[in-house]
Amino acid sequence: MVISDTSIVIMASGFSNRMKKNKLFLTYQGETFLTRALKLALKNSAFHEVLLVIKPEDLAKIEIPPKVKVVLNHESGLGQSTSVKLGASEASGKHLIFMPIDQPRLSSELLEKLAKQGDSQNIVYPIHNGNPSSPTFFGEKYIAELKEVGGQTGGRKIRDKYHDFTIEIPWSKEELFDIDTPENYQELLEKSNKVL
C-alpha cells in the first residue's frame, strides 16, 4: 500500500518575503498555519512518518508533537531547494509528499488521494483550471534527484522534467488557495467570516 510507504514533508523554513510576516504564525480559525499543517499531516496515521523542515529560530518558538521528526534548515536563505533536499535526505519512506504550510484549507482527503493515486514511477499533484498546485507526491524513482535539486524552484523542476509520468488531480480552488501576500491573507479571513 503506497500510503504506508509515504513520508509527508512539511515545508516550513521559508522567509515569507511577500507576506512581510512569518507565515508559520498567521492564524486561521483559531490556529496557526503551522499547527494546522501539523494536525493535517498527522491526521491519517497510515502515513509512514511526518517530517517538519524548519529554521532553528522558528523551532525555538513552538512545541512539536512527539510523532513529528524535526529537520533543521540552517541554509534556508539559499532557496526552497534546501528544504526539498533536506526532506528527501532525512525521510525514511519510499515515497514523499511535499506539503507547504501556507495552504490552510488543505484536507486529509487530498493527501490520501495523492498517495493512493501514486506509485514508484509517478509524480502526483492537484490542479485547478489547468494550474498545478501543491502538495506534490513523488514516487521512489525521483528521490535521488530530489536530494540534488538547487535554486528557488524546489521539486517543480523535476515535476516539469518528467511530465509524461505525472498524474493531475482536479481539485477545488478554495482548498488549494495559498497565502503569499497580505492581500491573500485578508481574502482568506473575509471568506472565513462569510462562512461563519
C-alpha positions in Angstrom: 0.0 0.0 0.0 1.6 3.3 -1.2 0.2 5.4 1.7 2.0 3.4 4.4 5.3 3.8 2.5 4.9 7.6 2.1 6.5 10.3 4.2 4.9 13.7 4.5 7.5 16.6 4.4 6.1 19.9 5.7 8.0 22.8 4.2 8.2 25.4 6.9 11.6 27.2 6.5 10.8 29.9 4.0 11.2 33.7 4.7 7.7 34.9 3.8 9.1 37.8 2.0 6.0 38.8 0.1 3.9 38.4 3.2 6.3 40.6 5.3 5.3 38.4 8.3 6.2 34.9 9.3 3.5 32.7 7.7 4.0 30.0 10.2 2.4 32.0 12.9 -0.5 33.5 10.9 -3.8 32.3 12.3 -6.9 30.8 10.6 -9.9 29.5 12.5 -8.1 29.9 15.8 -4.9 28.0 14.9 -1.6 29.0 13.4 -0.8 27.9 9.9 1.9 25.6 11.3 -0.4 24.0 13.8 -3.0 23.3 11.1 -0.4 21.8 8.8 1.0 19.5 11.6 -2.5 18.3 12.6 -3.4 17.7 9.0 -0.3 15.6 8.3 -0.8 13.6 11.5 -4.5 13.0 11.0 -4.0 9.8 9.0 -1.7 7.5 11.0 -1.3 5.2 8.0 1.3 7.5 6.5 4.9 6.3 7.2 6.0 9.5 9.0 5.8 13.2 9.2 8.8 15.5 8.9 8.9 19.2 9.6 11.7 21.2 7.8 12.1 24.4 9.8 14.5 27.2 10.7 16.2 26.8 14.2 14.9 30.3 15.3 11.3 29.3 14.5 11.6 25.9 16.2 12.5 27.7 19.4 9.1 29.4 19.5 6.9 26.3 19.3 6.1 22.8 20.7 6.3 20.0 18.3 4.1 16.9 18.6 6.2 13.8 19.6 5.4 11.9 16.4 6.9 14.6 14.2 10.5 14.3 13.0 12.2 17.8 13.1 14.7 18.6 10.4 16.6 21.9 10.9 17.3 24.0 7.9 20.4 26.1 8.5 20.7 27.2 4.9 17.1 28.4 4.1 18.5 31.6 2.6 19.7 29.6 -0.4 16.2 28.9 -1.6 13.4 26.4 -1.4 15.6 23.7 -2.8 17.4 23.4 0.6 14.1 22.3 2.3 13.5 19.8 -0.5 17.0 18.3 -0.3 16.8 18.0 3.5 13.3 16.4 3.4 14.3 13.9 0.7 17.5 13.1 2.6 16.0 12.7 6.0 12.8 10.8 5.1 12.7 7.1 5.5 9.6 6.4 3.5 9.9 5.1 -0.1 7.8 7.9 -1.5 7.3 11.6 -0.5 4.6 14.2 -0.3 5.9 17.8 0.0 3.3 19.9 1.7 3.5 23.7 2.3 2.2 25.5 5.4 0.6 28.3 3.5 -2.4 26.4 2.2 -4.5 26.4 5.4 -7.6 24.9 3.8 -6.0 21.7 2.7 -7.8 18.4 3.6 -6.6 15.0 4.6 -8.7 13.7 1.7 -6.4 15.3 -0.7 -3.2 14.0 0.9 -4.6 10.5 0.9 -5.7 10.7 -2.7 -2.2 11.9 -3.8 -0.7 8.8 -2.1 -3.3 6.4 -3.3 -3.0 7.6 -6.9 0.8 7.5 -6.9 3.3 4.7 -7.2 7.1 4.4 -7.5 7.1 5.8 -11.1 4.7 8.7 -10.7 4.5 12.4 -9.6 1.0 13.4 -8.5 -0.4 16.8 -7.8 -3.7 18.7 -7.7 -4.7 21.2 -10.4 -7.4 23.8 -10.8 -8.3 25.2 -14.2 -5.1 23.7 -15.6 -2.9 25.3 -13.0 -0.7 22.9 -11.0 -0.6 23.3 -7.2 0.7 21.7 -4.1 1.0 19.3 -2.2 3.0 17.1 -4.5 3.6 13.3 -4.3 7.0 12.0 -5.7 7.4 8.3 -6.2 10.6 6.4 -5.2 12.1 6.9 -8.7 12.6 10.6 -8.1 14.1 10.6 -4.6 17.8 10.7 -5.7 17.2 13.7 -7.9 15.2 15.5 -5.2 18.3 15.2 -3.0 20.3 17.2 -5.6 17.9 20.0 -6.5 19.1 23.6 -6.4 17.8 27.1 -6.6 14.4 28.6 -5.7 12.1 26.1 -7.5 12.5 23.1 -5.4 10.8 20.0 -6.8 9.0 21.9 -9.6 11.9 21.4 -12.0 11.7 17.6 -11.5 7.9 17.7 -11.9 8.2 19.5 -15.2 11.1 17.4 -16.4 9.1 14.2 -16.1 5.7 15.5 -17.3 4.9 12.1 -19.0 4.9 10.5 -15.6 2.7 13.0 -13.8 -0.9 12.4 -12.7 -3.0 15.5 -12.3 -5.9 15.5 -9.8 -8.6 18.2 -10.4 -9.3 19.9 -7.1 -11.2 22.9 -5.7 -9.7 26.3 -5.9 -10.8 27.1 -2.4 -8.9 24.3 -0.8 -5.7 25.0 -2.9 -5.7 28.7 -2.1 -2.2 29.6 -1.0 -1.4 32.6 1.1 1.6 34.6 -0.3 0.7 38.2 0.3 -1.2 40.3 2.9 -4.0 40.6 0.3 -4.3 36.8 0.1 -4.5 36.6 3.9 -7.2 39.3 4.1 -9.2 37.4 1.4 -8.9 34.2 3.4 -10.2 35.9 6.6 -13.0 37.6 4.8 -14.2 34.4 3.2 -14.0 32.7 6.6 -16.1 35.4 8.2 -18.7 35.0 5.4 -19.0 31.2 6.1 -19.4 31.9 9.8 
